[in-house]
């Protein structure tokens, strides 16, 4: 695991300290920040990738289109820009995107404080093959009604998809 330093936050998402990523996960803490983004095409389908088998967390699980920890000293937008390039080889300034909202462990039962982004695109990204091994274009209904019962998924993904489905009436 990449043992980066993460900012820890209080219940109001205010930075109160730092902790190594390995310690945060070993202790199952939820007082850190993360970003997640979903690519949505003109048909309302989500681009959902499968993580590679060598991932330490959630190997071979279905995941958000892009996601990651907010490193210490970064803000949510900076982490989104970095992860978008690292995982999908996409430059933020070339994308049509928006910040969709925030999810929190207390209100939404997520694993971290999360800022959620939407990327509006019909294109399959040139994704990093060390992060993802395959992908699907799938509607939120197809995912929520079928996939989560038969597929291994990251724990926050159904929460994120329900949030996006409601917000954008997908």
Secondary structure as UniProt FT lines:
FT   STRAND          5..9
FT   TURN            11..12
FT   STRAND          15..20
FT   HELIX           21..26
FT   TURN            27..28
FT   STRAND          32..40
FT   TURN            42..43
FT   STRAND          45..51
FT   TURN            53..54
FT   TURN            59..60
FT   STRAND          66..69
FT   TURN            72..73
FT   HELIX           76..88
FT   HELIX           92..94
FT   STRAND          97..103
FT   HELIX           105..108
FT   STRAND          113..120
FT   TURN            129..131
FT   STRAND          132..139
FT   HELIX           140..142
FT   HELIX           143..147
FT   HELIX           148..150
FT   TURN            155..156
FT   HELIX           157..168
//
